[in-house]
Amino acid sequence: METPCRNLCALDRERKSCTGCGRTIEEIVHWRSMNGAARAAVMKRVRDFQPVEQRA
């Protein structure tokens, strides 16, 4: 199963999303149970996300 996870997992200060992949907590928790269309929508949204440690 394709995933946007980059193994740089950490939560933002608001504890709402991952600073490594850009997914929300809800998206991370429910990733395995999401259907293909839902996962594709998340992948599209976070496609250009830059992990915090790699931002200039």
mmCIF entry with sequence, helices, sheets and N, C-alpha, C, O atoms, coordinates in Angstrom:
data_MODEL
# 
_entry.id   MODEL 
# 
_entity.id                         1 
_entity.type                       polymer 
_entity.pdbx_number_of_molecules   1 
# 
_entity_poly.entity_id                      1 
_entity_poly.type                           'polypeptide(L)' 
_entity_poly.nstd_linkage                   no 
_entity_poly.nstd_monomer                   no 
_entity_poly.pdbx_seq_one_letter_code       METPCRNLCALDRERKSCTGCGRTIEEIVHWRSMNGAARAAVMKRVRDFQPVEQRA 
_entity_poly.pdbx_seq_one_letter_code_can   METPCRNLCALDRERKSCTGCGRTIEEIVHWRSMNGAARAAVMKRVRDFQPVEQRA 
_entity_poly.pdbx_strand_id                 A 
# 
loop_
_entity_poly_seq.entity_id 
_entity_poly_seq.num 
_entity_poly_seq.mon_id 
_entity_poly_seq.hetero 
1 1  MET n 
1 2  GLU n 
1 3  THR n 
1 4  PRO n 
1 5  CYS n 
1 6  ARG n 
1 7  ASN n 
1 8  LEU n 
1 9  CYS n 
1 10 ALA n 
1 11 LEU n 
1 12 ASP n 
1 13 ARG n 
1 14 GLU n 
1 15 ARG n 
1 16 LYS n 
1 17 SER n 
1 18 CYS n 
1 19 THR n 
1 20 GLY n 
1 21 CYS n 
1 22 GLY n 
1 23 ARG n 
1 24 THR n 
1 25 ILE n 
1 26 GLU n 
1 27 GLU n 
1 28 ILE n 
1 29 VAL n 
1 30 HIS n 
1 31 TRP n 
1 32 ARG n 
1 33 SER n 
1 34 MET n 
1 35 ASN n 
1 36 GLY n 
1 37 ALA n 
1 38 ALA n 
1 39 ARG n 
1 40 ALA n 
1 41 ALA n 
1 42 VAL n 
1 43 MET n 
1 44 LYS n 
1 45 ARG n 
1 46 VAL n 
1 47 ARG n 
1 48 ASP n 
1 49 PHE n 
1 50 GLN n 
1 51 PRO n 
1 52 VAL n 
1 53 GLU n 
1 54 GLN n 
1 55 ARG n 
1 56 ALA n 
# 
_struct_asym.id          A 
_struct_asym.entity_id   1 
# 
loop_
_struct_conf.conf_type_id 
_struct_conf.id 
_struct_conf.pdbx_PDB_helix_id 
_struct_conf.beg_label_comp_id 
_struct_conf.beg_label_asym_id 
_struct_conf.beg_label_seq_id 
_struct_conf.pdbx_beg_PDB_ins_code 
_struct_conf.end_label_comp_id 
_struct_conf.end_label_asym_id 
_struct_conf.end_label_seq_id 
_struct_conf.pdbx_end_PDB_ins_code 
_struct_conf.beg_auth_comp_id 
_struct_conf.beg_auth_asym_id 
_struct_conf.beg_auth_seq_id 
_struct_conf.end_auth_comp_id 
_struct_conf.end_auth_asym_id 
_struct_conf.end_auth_seq_id 
_struct_conf.pdbx_PDB_helix_class 
_struct_conf.details 
_struct_conf.pdbx_PDB_helix_length 
HELX_P HELX_P1 AA1 ILE A 25 ? HIS A 30 ? ILE A 25 HIS A 30 1 ? 6  
HELX_P HELX_P2 AA2 TRP A 31 ? SER A 33 ? TRP A 31 SER A 33 5 ? 3  
HELX_P HELX_P3 AA3 GLY A 36 ? VAL A 46 ? GLY A 36 VAL A 46 1 ? 11 
HELX_P HELX_P4 AA4 VAL A 52 ? GLN A 54 ? VAL A 52 GLN A 54 5 ? 3  
# 
_struct_conf_type.id          HELX_P 
_struct_conf_type.criteria    ? 
_struct_conf_type.reference   ? 
# 
loop_
_atom_site.group_PDB 
_atom_site.id 
_atom_site.type_symbol 
_atom_site.label_atom_id 
_atom_site.label_alt_id 
_atom_site.label_comp_id 
_atom_site.label_asym_id 
_atom_site.label_entity_id 
_atom_site.label_seq_id 
_atom_site.pdbx_PDB_ins_code 
_atom_site.Cartn_x 
_atom_site.Cartn_y 
_atom_site.Cartn_z 
_atom_site.occupancy 
_atom_site.B_iso_or_equiv 
_atom_site.pdbx_formal_charge 
_atom_site.auth_seq_id 
_atom_site.auth_comp_id 
_atom_site.auth_asym_id 
_atom_site.auth_atom_id 
_atom_site.pdbx_PDB_model_num 
ATOM 1   N N  . MET A 1 1  ? 0.848   -1.176 0.000  1.00 0.00 ? 1  MET A N  1 
ATOM 2   C CA . MET A 1 1  ? 0.000   0.000  0.000  1.00 0.00 ? 1  MET A CA 1 
ATOM 3   C C  . MET A 1 1  ? 0.897   1.243  0.000  1.00 0.00 ? 1  MET A C  1 
ATOM 4   O O  . MET A 1 1  ? 1.769   1.391  0.856  1.00 0.00 ? 1  MET A O  1 
ATOM 5   N N  . GLU A 1 2  ? 0.675   2.112  -0.949 1.00 0.00 ? 2  GLU A N  1 
ATOM 6   C CA . GLU A 1 2  ? 1.434   3.360  -1.010 1.00 0.00 ? 2  GLU A CA 1 
ATOM 7   C C  . GLU A 1 2  ? 1.043   4.253  0.165  1.00 0.00 ? 2  GLU A C  1 
ATOM 8   O O  . GLU A 1 2  ? -0.113  4.274  0.587  1.00 0.00 ? 2  GLU A O  1 
ATOM 9   N N  . THR A 1 3  ? 2.012   4.981  0.680  1.00 0.00 ? 3  THR A N  1 
ATOM 10  C CA . THR A 1 3  ? 1.763   5.892  1.792  1.00 0.00 ? 3  THR A CA 1 
ATOM 11  C C  . THR A 1 3  ? 2.666   7.116  1.657  1.00 0.00 ? 3  THR A C  1 
ATOM 12  O O  . THR A 1 3  ? 3.769   7.015  1.121  1.00 0.00 ? 3  THR A O  1 
ATOM 13  N N  . PRO A 1 4  ? 2.205   8.272  2.140  1.00 0.00 ? 4  PRO A N  1 
ATOM 14  C CA . PRO A 1 4  ? 3.058   9.454  2.093  1.00 0.00 ? 4  PRO A CA 1 
ATOM 15  C C  . PRO A 1 4  ? 4.063   9.514  3.243  1.00 0.00 ? 4  PRO A C  1 
ATOM 16  O O  . PRO A 1 4  ? 4.856   10.452 3.321  1.00 0.00 ? 4  PRO A O  1 
ATOM 17  N N  . CYS A 1 5  ? 4.037   8.534  4.127  1.00 0.00 ? 5  CYS A N  1 
ATOM 18  C CA . CYS A 1 5  ? 4.947   8.532  5.277  1.00 0.00 ? 5  CYS A CA 1 
ATOM 19  C C  . CYS A 1 5  ? 6.401   8.541  4.811  1.00 0.00 ? 5  CYS A C  1 
ATOM 20  O O  . CYS A 1 5  ? 6.781   7.796  3.908  1.00 0.00 ? 5  CYS A O  1 
ATOM 21  N N  . ARG A 1 6  ? 7.200   9.388  5.436  1.00 0.00 ? 6  ARG A N  1 
ATOM 22  C CA . ARG A 1 6  ? 8.625   9.512  5.107  1.00 0.00 ? 6  ARG A CA 1 
ATOM 23  C C  . ARG A 1 6  ? 9.509   9.100  6.281  1.00 0.00 ? 6  ARG A C  1 
ATOM 24  O O  . ARG A 1 6  ? 10.718  9.332  6.275  1.00 0.00 ? 6  ARG A O  1 
ATOM 25  N N  . ASN A 1 7  ? 8.889   8.489  7.285  1.00 0.00 ? 7  ASN A N  1 
ATOM 26  C CA . ASN A 1 7  ? 9.606   8.071  8.499  1.00 0.00 ? 7  ASN A CA 1 
ATOM 27  C C  . ASN A 1 7  ? 10.282  9.247  9.195  1.00 0.00 ? 7  ASN A C  1 
ATOM 28  O O  . ASN A 1 7  ? 11.364  9.109  9.766  1.00 0.00 ? 7  ASN A O  1 
ATOM 29  N N  . LEU A 1 8  ? 9.632   10.398 9.139  1.00 0.00 ? 8  LEU A N  1 
ATOM 30  C CA . LEU A 1 8  ? 10.076  11.604 9.851  1.00 0.00 ? 8  LEU A CA 1 
ATOM 31  C C  . LEU A 1 8  ? 8.952   12.042 10.795 1.00 0.00 ? 8  LEU A C  1 
ATOM 32  O O  . LEU A 1 8  ? 8.679   13.234 10.937 1.00 0.00 ? 8  LEU A O  1 
ATOM 33  N N  . CYS A 1 9  ? 8.325   11.094 11.416 1.00 0.00 ? 9  CYS A N  1 
ATOM 34  C CA . CYS A 1 9  ? 7.099   11.320 12.176 1.00 0.00 ? 9  CYS A CA 1 
ATOM 35  C C  . CYS A 1 9  ? 7.298   12.218 13.399 1.00 0.00 ? 9  CYS A C  1 
ATOM 36  O O  . CYS A 1 9  ? 8.127   11.952 14.270 1.00 0.00 ? 9  CYS A O  1 
ATOM 37  N N  . ALA A 1 10 ? 6.516   13.277 13.425 1.00 0.00 ? 10 ALA A N  1 
ATOM 38  C CA . ALA A 1 10 ? 6.461   14.195 14.560 1.00 0.00 ? 10 ALA A CA 1 
ATOM 39  C C  . ALA A 1 10 ? 5.209   15.040 14.385 1.00 0.00 ? 10 ALA A C  1 
ATOM 40  O O  . ALA A 1 10 ? 4.810   15.343 13.261 1.00 0.00 ? 10 ALA A O  1 
ATOM 41  N N  . LEU A 1 11 ? 4.597   15.415 15.485 1.00 0.00 ? 11 LEU A N  1 
ATOM 42  C CA . LEU A 1 11 ? 3.401   16.246 15.417 1.00 0.00 ? 11 LEU A CA 1 
ATOM 43  C C  . LEU A 1 11 ? 3.763   17.721 15.465 1.00 0.00 ? 11 LEU A C  1 
ATOM 44  O O  . LEU A 1 11 ? 4.758   18.113 16.076 1.00 0.00 ? 11 LEU A O  1 
ATOM 45  N N  . ASP A 1 12 ? 2.938   18.531 14.810 1.00 0.00 ? 12 ASP A N  1 
ATOM 46  C CA . ASP A 1 12 ? 3.140   19.973 14.873 1.00 0.00 ? 12 ASP A CA 1 
ATOM 47  C C  . ASP A 1 12 ? 2.762   20.469 16.268 1.00 0.00 ? 12 ASP A C  1 
ATOM 48  O O  . ASP A 1 12 ? 2.277   19.695 17.093 1.00 0.00 ? 12 ASP A O  1 
ATOM 49  N N  . ARG A 1 13 ? 2.979   21.732 16.527 1.00 0.00 ? 13 ARG A N  1 
ATOM 50  C CA . ARG A 1 13 ? 2.717   22.289 17.869 1.00 0.00 ? 13 ARG A CA 1 
ATOM 51  C C  . ARG A 1 13 ? 1.267   22.166 18.291 1.00 0.00 ? 13 ARG A C  1 
ATOM 52  O O  . ARG A 1 13 ? 0.970   22.000 19.474 1.00 0.00 ? 13 ARG A O  1 
ATOM 53  N N  . GLU A 1 14 ? 0.368   22.246 17.330 1.00 0.00 ? 14 GLU A N  1 
ATOM 54  C CA . GLU A 1 14 ? -1.072  22.140 17.633 1.00 0.00 ? 14 GLU A CA 1 
ATOM 55  C C  . GLU A 1 14 ? -1.524  20.690 17.764 1.00 0.00 ? 14 GLU A C  1 
ATOM 56  O O  . GLU A 1 14 ? -2.673  20.417 18.112 1.00 0.00 ? 14 GLU A O  1 
ATOM 57  N N  . ARG A 1 15 ? -0.595  19.752 17.478 1.00 0.00 ? 15 ARG A N  1 
ATOM 58  C CA . ARG A 1 15 ? -0.866  18.314 17.531 1.00 0.00 ? 15 ARG A CA 1 
ATOM 59  C C  . ARG A 1 15 ? -2.006  17.926 16.597 1.00 0.00 ? 15 ARG A C  1 
ATOM 60  O O  . ARG A 1 15 ? -2.844  17.087 16.926 1.00 0.00 ? 15 ARG A O  1 
ATOM 61  N N  . LYS A 1 16 ? -2.017  18.563 15.413 1.00 0.00 ? 16 LYS A N  1 
ATOM 62  C CA . LYS A 1 16 ? -3.064  18.285 14.429 1.00 0.00 ? 16 LYS A CA 1 
ATOM 63  C C  . LYS A 1 16 ? -2.556  17.552 13.208 1.00 0.00 ? 16 LYS A C  1 
ATOM 64  O O  . LYS A 1 16 ? -3.331  16.873 12.533 1.00 0.00 ? 16 LYS A O  1 
ATOM 65  N N  . SER A 1 17 ? -1.272  17.671 12.907 1.00 0.00 ? 17 SER A N  1 
ATOM 66  C CA . SER A 1 17 ? -0.747  17.007 11.716 1.00 0.00 ? 17 SER A CA 1 
ATOM 67  C C  . SER A 1 17 ? 0.722   16.646 11.881 1.00 0.00 ? 17 SER A C  1 
ATOM 68  O O  . SER A 1 17 ? 1.413   17.133 12.776 1.00 0.00 ? 17 SER A O  1 
ATOM 69  N N  . CYS A 1 18 ? 1.171   15.778 10.989 1.00 0.00 ? 18 CYS A N  1 
ATOM 70  C CA . CYS A 1 18 ? 2.558   15.308 11.015 1.00 0.00 ? 18 CYS A CA 1 
ATOM 71  C C  . CYS A 1 18 ? 3.446   16.300 10.273 1.00 0.00 ? 18 CYS A C  1 
ATOM 72  O O  . CYS A 1 18 ? 3.113   16.727 9.168  1.00 0.00 ? 18 CYS A O  1 
ATOM 73  N N  . THR A 1 19 ? 4.556   16.661 10.867 1.00 0.00 ? 19 THR A N  1 
ATOM 74  C CA . THR A 1 19 ? 5.494   17.582 10.222 1.00 0.00 ? 19 THR A CA 1 
ATOM 75  C C  . THR A 1 19 ? 6.388   16.859 9.224  1.00 0.00 ? 19 THR A C  1 
ATOM 76  O O  . THR A 1 19 ? 7.162   17.498 8.511  1.00 0.00 ? 19 THR A O  1 
ATOM 77  N N  . GLY A 1 20 ? 6.291   15.547 9.168  1.00 0.00 ? 20 GLY A N  1 
ATOM 78  C CA . GLY A 1 20 ? 7.085   14.768 8.234  1.00 0.00 ? 20 GLY A CA 1 
ATOM 79  C C  . GLY A 1 20 ? 6.383   14.519 6.910  1.00 0.00 ? 20 GLY A C  1 
ATOM 80  O O  . GLY A 1 20 ? 7.014   14.555 5.853  1.00 0.00 ? 20 GLY A O  1 
ATOM 81  N N  . CYS A 1 21 ? 5.054   14.262 6.964  1.00 0.00 ? 21 CYS A N  1 
ATOM 82  C CA . CYS A 1 21 ? 4.332   13.925 5.733  1.00 0.00 ? 21 CYS A CA 1 
ATOM 83  C C  . CYS A 1 21 ? 3.173   14.867 5.420  1.00 0.00 ? 21 CYS A C  1 
ATOM 84  O O  . CYS A 1 21 ? 2.706   14.903 4.281  1.00 0.00 ? 21 CYS A O  1 
ATOM 85  N N  . GLY A 1 22 ? 2.703   15.623 6.397  1.00 0.00 ? 22 GLY A N  1 
ATOM 86  C CA . GLY A 1 22 ? 1.628   16.570 6.158  1.00 0.00 ? 22 GLY A CA 1 
ATOM 87  C C  . GLY A 1 22 ? 0.232   16.035 6.390  1.00 0.00 ? 22 GLY A C  1 
ATOM 88  O O  . GLY A 1 22 ? -0.745  16.774 6.266  1.00 0.00 ? 22 GLY A O  1 
ATOM 89  N N  . ARG A 1 23 ? 0.123   14.748 6.729  1.00 0.00 ? 23 ARG A N  1 
ATOM 90  C CA . ARG A 1 23 ? -1.210  14.205 6.992  1.00 0.00 ? 23 ARG A CA 1 
ATOM 91  C C  . ARG A 1 23 ? -1.732  14.661 8.345  1.00 0.00 ? 23 ARG A C  1 
ATOM 92  O O  . ARG A 1 23 ? -0.963  14.922 9.271  1.00 0.00 ? 23 ARG A O  1 
ATOM 93  N N  . THR A 1 24 ? -3.054  14.754 8.442  1.00 0.00 ? 24 THR A N  1 
ATOM 94  C CA . THR A 1 24 ? -3.678  15.065 9.727  1.00 0.00 ? 24 THR A CA 1 
ATOM 95  C C  . THR A 1 24 ? -3.651  13.815 10.590 1.00 0.00 ? 24 THR A C  1 
ATOM 96  O O  . THR A 1 24 ? -3.427  12.709 10.098 1.00 0.00 ? 24 THR A O  1 
ATOM 97  N N  . ILE A 1 25 ? -3.879  14.001 11.871 1.00 0.00 ? 25 ILE A N  1 
ATOM 98  C CA . ILE A 1 25 ? -3.933  12.868 12.788 1.00 0.00 ? 25 ILE A CA 1 
ATOM 99  C C  . ILE A 1 25 ? -5.023  11.901 12.350 1.00 0.00 ? 25 ILE A C  1 
ATOM 100 O O  . ILE A 1 25 ? -4.816  10.688 12.363 1.00 0.00 ? 25 ILE A O  1 
ATOM 101 N N  . GLU A 1 26 ? -6.176  12.422 11.964 1.00 0.00 ? 26 GLU A N  1 
ATOM 102 C CA . GLU A 1 26 ? -7.279  11.572 11.512 1.00 0.00 ? 26 GLU A CA 1 
ATOM 103 C C  . GLU A 1 26 ? -6.869  10.750 10.290 1.00 0.00 ? 26 GLU A C  1 
ATOM 104 O O  . GLU A 1 26 ? -7.195  9.566  10.203 1.00 0.00 ? 26 GLU A O  1 
ATOM 105 N N  . GLU A 1 27 ? -6.172  11.358 9.363  1.00 0.00 ? 27 GLU A N  1 
ATOM 106 C CA . GLU A 1 27 ? -5.727  10.637 8.166  1.00 0.00 ? 27 GLU A CA 1 
ATOM 107 C C  . GLU A 1 27 ? -4.740  9.536  8.527  1.00 0.00 ? 27 GLU A C  1 
ATOM 108 O O  . GLU A 1 27 ? -4.790  8.444  7.960  1.00 0.00 ? 27 GLU A O  1 
ATOM 109 N N  . ILE A 1 28 ? -3.853  9.813  9.457  1.00 0.00 ? 28 ILE A N  1 
ATOM 110 C CA . ILE A 1 28 ? -2.877  8.806  9.879  1.00 0.00 ? 28 ILE A CA 1 
ATOM 111 C C  . ILE A 1 28 ? -3.579  7.644  10.568 1.00 0.00 ? 28 ILE A C  1 
ATOM 112 O O  . ILE A 1 28 ? -3.319  6.483  10.255 1.00 0.00 ? 28 ILE A O  1 
ATOM 113 N N  . VAL A 1 29 ? -4.460  7.954  11.496 1.00 0.00 ? 29 VAL A N  1 
ATOM 114 C CA . VAL A 1 29 ? -5.162  6.921  12.268 1.00 0.00 ? 29 VAL A CA 1 
ATOM 115 C C  . VAL A 1 29 ? -5.999  6.025  11.364 1.00 0.00 ? 29 VAL A C  1 
ATOM 116 O O  . VAL A 1 29 ? -6.050  4.812  11.568 1.00 0.00 ? 29 VAL A O  1 
ATOM 117 N N  . HIS A 1 30 ? -6.649  6.609  10.375 1.00 0.00 ? 30 HIS A N  1 
ATOM 118 C CA . HIS A 1 30 ? -7.587  5.860  9.536  1.00 0.00 ? 30 HIS A CA 1 
ATOM 119 C C  . HIS A 1 30 ? -7.004  5.418  8.197  1.00 0.00 ? 30 HIS A C  1 
ATOM 120 O O  . HIS A 1 30 ? -7.734  4.895  7.354  1.00 0.00 ? 30 HIS A O  1 
ATOM 121 N N  . TRP A 1 31 ? -5.705  5.616  7.985  1.00 0.00 ? 31 TRP A N  1 
ATOM 122 C CA . TRP A 1 31 ? -5.089  5.334  6.685  1.00 0.00 ? 31 TRP A CA 1 
ATOM 123 C C  . TRP A 1 31 ? -5.403  3.933  6.162  1.00 0.00 ? 31 TRP A C  1 
ATOM 124 O O  . TRP A 1 31 ? -5.821  3.787  5.014  1.00 0.00 ? 31 TRP A O  1 
ATOM 125 N N  . ARG A 1 32 ? -5.214  2.922  6.969  1.00 0.00 ? 32 ARG A N  1 
ATOM 126 C CA . ARG A 1 32 ? -5.416  1.538  6.520  1.00 0.00 ? 32 ARG A CA 1 
ATOM 127 C C  . ARG A 1 32 ? -6.875  1.233  6.206  1.00 0.00 ? 32 ARG A C  1 
ATOM 128 O O  . ARG A 1 32 ? -7.150  0.359  5.384  1.00 0.00 ? 32 ARG A O  1 
ATOM 129 N N  . SER A 1 33 ? -7.803  1.921  6.830  1.00 0.00 ? 33 SER A N  1 
ATOM 130 C CA . SER A 1 33 ? -9.220  1.644  6.578  1.00 0.00 ? 33 SER A CA 1 
ATOM 131 C C  . SER A 1 33 ? -9.822  2.547  5.498  1.00 0.00 ? 33 SER A C  1 
ATOM 132 O O  . SER A 1 33 ? -10.977 2.363  5.115  1.00 0.00 ? 33 SER A O  1 
ATOM 133 N N  . MET A 1 34 ? -9.050  3.522  5.002  1.00 0.00 ? 34 MET A N  1 
ATOM 134 C CA . MET A 1 34 ? -9.549  4.395  3.929  1.00 0.00 ? 34 MET A CA 1 
ATOM 135 C C  . MET A 1 34 ? -9.636  3.609  2.630  1.00 0.00 ? 34 MET A C  1 
ATOM 136 O O  . MET A 1 34 ? -8.838  2.704  2.383  1.00 0.00 ? 34 MET A O  1 
ATOM 137 N N  . ASN A 1 35 ? -10.617 3.965  1.801  1.00 0.00 ? 35 ASN A N  1 
ATOM 138 C CA . ASN A 1 35 ? -10.686 3.341  0.483  1.00 0.00 ? 35 ASN A CA 1 
ATOM 139 C C  . ASN A 1 35 ? -9.652  3.999  -0.431 1.00 0.00 ? 35 ASN A C  1 
ATOM 140 O O  . ASN A 1 35 ? -9.045  5.008  -0.072 1.00 0.00 ? 35 ASN A O  1 
ATOM 141 N N  . GLY A 1 36 ? -9.465  3.428  -1.590 1.00 0.00 ? 36 GLY A N  1 
ATOM 142 C CA . GLY A 1 36 ? -8.452  3.914  -2.518 1.00 0.00 ? 36 GLY A CA 1 
ATOM 143 C C  . GLY A 1 36 ? -8.637  5.362  -2.919 1.00 0.00 ? 36 GLY A C  1 
ATOM 144 O O  . GLY A 1 36 ? -7.657  6.096  -3.046 1.00 0.00 ? 36 GLY A O  1 
ATOM 145 N N  . ALA A 1 37 ? -9.881  5.788  -3.120 1.00 0.00 ? 37 ALA A N  1 
ATOM 146 C CA . ALA A 1 37 ? -10.147 7.173  -3.517 1.00 0.00 ? 37 ALA A CA 1 
ATOM 147 C C  . ALA A 1 37 ? -9.766  8.149  -2.408 1.00 0.00 ? 37 ALA A C  1 
ATOM 148 O O  . ALA A 1 37 ? -9.216  9.216  -2.679 1.00 0.00 ? 37 ALA A O  1 
ATOM 149 N N  . ALA A 1 38 ? -10.053 7.788  -1.174 1.00 0.00 ? 38 ALA A N  1 
ATOM 150 C CA . ALA A 1 38 ? -9.717  8.657  -0.040 1.00 0.00 ? 38 ALA A CA 1 
ATOM 151 C C  . ALA A 1 38 ? -8.202  8.756  0.114  1.00 0.00 ? 38 ALA A C  1 
ATOM 152 O O  . ALA A 1 38 ? -7.669  9.844  0.330  1.00 0.00 ? 38 ALA A O  1 
ATOM 153 N N  . ARG A 1 39 ? -7.505  7.617  0.005  1.00 0.00 ? 39 ARG A N  1 
ATOM 154 C CA . ARG A 1 39 ? -6.044  7.651  0.095  1.00 0.00 ? 39 ARG A CA 1 
ATOM 155 C C  . ARG A 1 39 ? -5.445  8.462  -1.055 1.00 0.00 ? 39 ARG A C  1 
ATOM 156 O O  . ARG A 1 39 ? -4.490  9.212  -0.853 1.00 0.00 ? 39 ARG A O  1 
ATOM 157 N N  . ALA A 1 40 ? -6.002  8.317  -2.257 1.00 0.00 ? 40 ALA A N  1 
ATOM 158 C CA . ALA A 1 40 ? -5.504  9.078  -3.411 1.00 0.00 ? 40 ALA A CA 1 
ATOM 159 C C  . ALA A 1 40 ? -5.681  10.574 -3.193 1.00 0.00 ? 40 ALA A C  1 
ATOM 160 O O  . ALA A 1 40 ? -4.816  11.361 -3.577 1.00 0.00 ? 40 ALA A O  1 
ATOM 161 N N  . ALA A 1 41 ? -6.792  10.974 -2.580 1.00 0.00 ? 41 ALA A N  1 
ATOM 162 C CA . ALA A 1 41 ? -7.035  12.395 -2.306 1.00 0.00 ? 41 ALA A CA 1 
ATOM 163 C C  . ALA A 1 41 ? -6.006  12.937 -1.320 1.00 0.00 ? 41 ALA A C  1 
ATOM 164 O O  . ALA A 1 41 ? -5.516  14.054 -1.482 1.00 0.00 ? 41 ALA A O  1 
ATOM 165 N N  . VAL A 1 42 ? -5.681  12.155 -0.307 1.00 0.00 ? 42 VAL A N  1 
ATOM 166 C CA . VAL A 1 42 ? -4.667  12.575 0.669  1.00 0.00 ? 42 VAL A CA 1 
ATOM 167 C C  . VAL A 1 42 ? -3.305  12.649 -0.019 1.00 0.00 ? 42 VAL A C  1 
ATOM 168 O O  . VAL A 1 42 ? -2.566  13.615 0.168  1.00 0.00 ? 42 VAL A O  1 
ATOM 169 N N  . MET A 1 43 ? -2.974  11.637 -0.807 1.00 0.00 ? 43 MET A N  1 
ATOM 170 C CA . MET A 1 43 ? -1.690  11.625 -1.513 1.00 0.00 ? 43 MET A CA 1 
ATOM 171 C C  . MET A 1 43 ? -1.565  12.860 -2.397 1.00 0.00 ? 43 MET A C  1 
ATOM 172 O O  . MET A 1 43 ? -0.498  13.470 -2.459 1.00 0.00 ? 43 MET A O  1 
ATOM 173 N N  . LYS A 1 44 ? -2.633  13.228 -3.074 1.00 0.00 ? 44 LYS A N  1 
ATOM 174 C CA . LYS A 1 44 ? -2.604  14.409 -3.943 1.00 0.00 ? 44 LYS A CA 1 
ATOM 175 C C  . LYS A 1 44 ? -2.387  15.678 -3.123 1.00 0.00 ? 44 LYS A C  1 
ATOM 176 O O  . LYS A 1 44 ? -1.613  16.550 -3.515 1.00 0.00 ? 44 LYS A O  1 
ATOM 177 N N  . ARG A 1 45 ? -3.078  15.780 -1.974 1.00 0.00 ? 45 ARG A N  1 
ATOM 178 C CA . ARG A 1 45 ? -2.976  16.971 -1.130 1.00 0.00 ? 45 ARG A CA 1 
ATOM 179 C C  . ARG A 1 45 ? -1.577  17.154 -0.567 1.00 0.00 ? 45 ARG A C  1 
ATOM 180 O O  . ARG A 1 45 ? -1.085  18.280 -0.486 1.00 0.00 ? 45 ARG A O  1 
ATOM 181 N N  . VAL A 1 46 ? -0.927  16.056 -0.174 1.00 0.00 ? 46 VAL A N  1 
ATOM 182 C CA . VAL A 1 46 ? 0.386   16.166 0.470  1.00 0.00 ? 46 VAL A CA 1 
ATOM 183 C C  . VAL A 1 46 ? 1.544   15.940 -0.503 1.00 0.00 ? 46 VAL A C  1 
ATOM 184 O O  . VAL A 1 46 ? 2.701   15.918 -0.084 1.00 0.00 ? 46 VAL A O  1 
ATOM 185 N N  . ARG A 1 47 ? 1.254   15.775 -1.771 1.00 0.00 ? 47 ARG A N  1 
ATOM 186 C CA . ARG A 1 47 ? 2.265   15.469 -2.789 1.00 0.00 ? 47 ARG A CA 1 
ATOM 187 C C  . ARG A 1 47 ? 3.469   16.402 -2.723 1.00 0.00 ? 47 ARG A C  1 
ATOM 188 O O  . ARG A 1 47 ? 4.607   15.939 -2.792 1.00 0.00 ? 47 ARG A O  1 
ATOM 189 N N  . ASP A 1 48 ? 3.243   17.696 -2.592 1.00 0.00 ? 48 ASP A N  1 
ATOM 190 C CA . ASP A 1 48 ? 4.332   18.675 -2.592 1.00 0.00 ? 48 ASP A CA 1 
ATOM 191 C C  . ASP A 1 48 ? 4.724   19.140 -1.193 1.00 0.00 ? 48 ASP A C  1 
ATOM 192 O O  . ASP A 1 48 ? 5.451   20.123 -1.044 1.00 0.00 ? 48 ASP A O  1 
ATOM 193 N N  . PHE A 1 49 ? 4.245   18.440 -0.172 1.00 0.00 ? 49 PHE A N  1 
ATOM 194 C CA . PHE A 1 49 ? 4.553   18.813 1.211  1.00 0.00 ? 49 PHE A CA 1 
ATOM 195 C C  . PHE A 1 49 ? 6.044   18.645 1.478  1.00 0.00 ? 49 PHE A C  1 
ATOM 196 O O  . PHE A 1 49 ? 6.631   17.620 1.132  1.00 0.00 ? 49 PHE A O  1 
ATOM 197 N N  . GLN A 1 50 ? 6.640   19.631 2.080  1.00 0.00 ? 50 GLN A N  1 
ATOM 198 C CA . GLN A 1 50 ? 8.046   19.574 2.455  1.00 0.00 ? 50 GLN A CA 1 
ATOM 199 C C  . GLN A 1 50 ? 8.144   19.365 3.964  1.00 0.00 ? 50 GLN A C  1 
ATOM 200 O O  . GLN A 1 50 ? 7.616   20.170 4.731  1.00 0.00 ? 50 GLN A O  1 
ATOM 201 N N  . PRO A 1 51 ? 8.810   18.297 4.400  1.00 0.00 ? 51 PRO A N  1 
ATOM 202 C CA . PRO A 1 51 ? 8.984   18.092 5.831  1.00 0.00 ? 51 PRO A CA 1 
ATOM 203 C C  . PRO A 1 51 ? 9.622   19.311 6.483  1.00 0.00 ? 51 PRO A C  1 
ATOM 204 O O  . PRO A 1 51 ? 10.441  19.986 5.860  1.00 0.00 ? 51 PRO A O  1 
ATOM 205 N N  . VAL A 1 52 ? 9.265   19.596 7.709  1.00 0.00 ? 52 VAL A N  1 
ATOM 206 C CA . VAL A 1 52 ? 9.740   20.774 8.425  1.00 0.00 ? 52 VAL A CA 1 
ATOM 207 C C  . VAL A 1 52 ? 11.263  20.863 8.394  1.00 0.00 ? 52 VAL A C  1 
ATOM 208 O O  . VAL A 1 52 ? 11.809  21.940 8.155  1.00 0.00 ? 52 VAL A O  1 
ATOM 209 N N  . GLU A 1 53 ? 11.955  19.749 8.632  1.00 0.00 ? 53 GLU A N  1 
ATOM 210 C CA . GLU A 1 53 ? 13.417  19.793 8.689  1.00 0.00 ? 53 GLU A CA 1 
ATOM 211 C C  . GLU A 1 53 ? 14.057  20.070 7.337  1.00 0.00 ? 53 GLU A C  1 
ATOM 212 O O  . GLU A 1 53 ? 15.241  20.400 7.281  1.00 0.00 ? 53 GLU A O  1 
ATOM 213 N N  . GLN A 1 54 ? 13.299  19.944 6.238  1.00 0.00 ? 54 GLN A N  1 
ATOM 214 C CA . GLN A 1 54 ? 13.854  20.182 4.911  1.00 0.00 ? 54 GLN A CA 1 
ATOM 215 C C  . GLN A 1 54 ? 13.452  21.538 4.330  1.00 0.00 ? 54 GLN A C  1 
ATOM 216 O O  . GLN A 1 54 ? 13.881  21.890 3.231  1.00 0.00 ? 54 GLN A O  1 
ATOM 217 N N  . ARG A 1 55 ? 12.638  22.293 5.053  1.00 0.00 ? 55 ARG A N  1 
ATOM 218 C CA . ARG A 1 55 ? 12.203  23.595 4.548  1.00 0.00 ? 55 ARG A CA 1 
ATOM 219 C C  . ARG A 1 55 ? 13.330  24.604 4.653  1.00 0.00 ? 55 ARG A C  1 
ATOM 220 O O  . ARG A 1 55 ? 14.108  24.601 5.607  1.00 0.00 ? 55 ARG A O  1 
ATOM 221 N N  . ALA A 1 56 ? 13.396  25.457 3.661  1.00 0.00 ? 56 ALA A N  1 
ATOM 222 C CA . ALA A 1 56 ? 14.452  26.490 3.655  1.00 0.00 ? 56 ALA A CA 1 
ATOM 223 C C  . ALA A 1 56 ? 14.018  27.711 4.434  1.00 0.00 ? 56 ALA A C  1 
ATOM 224 O O  . ALA A 1 56 ? 14.774  28.678 4.537  1.00 0.00 ? 56 ALA A O  1 
# 
